[in-house]
Each structure stands twice: as C-alpha cells, then as structure tokens.
C-alpha cells in the first residue's frame, strides 16, 4: 500500500490487519501526553481503538496508560512477535495486552486506581456473525449480541503476518 514502516514487526501487523479485513491507519496523528510526544503506530477505526507494536517489554507503560486515559479510547499493546497460531494457547504468555480507556467519569468515586488490562487477549472472530473483537480465548464460548457463535483466532491472518518477508533496504520500483 506504499507505506514505509519503522519496523518489520509493524509491517507484519499491517499484513495481519489486511488479511483479517480490519481497517487501519498508520501513524495517523501525534499527541502530547503530559508534555511528552507520542505517535501511536495504528488506529483501527472499525474498533475505535489504537494499536501499539512493541518488539520488547522495555517501554513506558505509564505513558501508554496516560495516553489511553487522555483520549478516552482503548489502546492495544502488541508485545513481541506476532503469535504463532500453531502454538497459540492462552496458558502461554502470548497474545495482546488491552489497555482500556477508563476516565474519571467512568468511576463512581471519580478516582482511577489503574487502567484495566486484559492479558493474553487476541483478535477473535465470531463464528455466527463474523465480527472481530479482542478477547481472551478462554472465554471464546461466551455469547454476545449476535446470537452466540463461538470465537476463533484469526489463524489465516496470523500465518500471513508471520510468513511475510521484507527486504532490508528495499527500494520502490
């Protein structure tokens, strides 16, 4: 699509989104978070959330939590490589971390103790209606508004993302 990503990992997530038919915008807008600049990697308009790619666990989680609070939208943090669908198991430490955008008005006493996390979440598709949500696979049998399909990992999109190859120093033709 003509984008130059800052990392192969970001490019792999773009392949994942394209294969899963999840609309995305790459680095659409920068923000000032308490005097510190922040440029989120992706915005997923259909899910109304931001998506941040982190290759390693060394990042400022408090800065990301504050961002989610300021914008009032969820921020999903993808840490490490794209998950291997052949080894996906919620008992393992893989998947996504979902920073929910909790604001003072969301709490009865007006005090936020922390921004809620969802550990080991993944993009899952409902077998009945085809909608995609970020949820925990252990709860994949939970029903939602469509009538209650099962939730399945987007195996095809994960495989496409993991198999994508990008040449170092590649130039457009």
C-alpha angles and dihedrals in degrees: 000000000000098000122141106210124203091232142015088242091061089048090051091053089051088054088049092052093047093049091047090046092238110152113234142178120206117226092334098170141002123228138202108230109188092324095315121108118238129183112188114216100227141008116206104203097188090055095036093227142108124242123208123193117211120178093195136026092249105105139109104267092180090058090052092047090051090050091054090050094048097050096037093226132107121265118206116205116203107198120193129350123343106276119264106240091206091060100033112137125151089223088070124078095252134105132065134314113224117208106199117212102239115174130190091261089057091065122071093223094041093240123117113208094183142333109264119250132207110203125206093006122156140188105270131183125219111237092216107045101014095232117149124224136164107249142141112270091222086067093045092118093061114115125232136186097295096070103275120294123168120261119239133187116252092248095168092053093046091050091048091050093048093047096048113115127202126188120231110245092006114173126208114255 
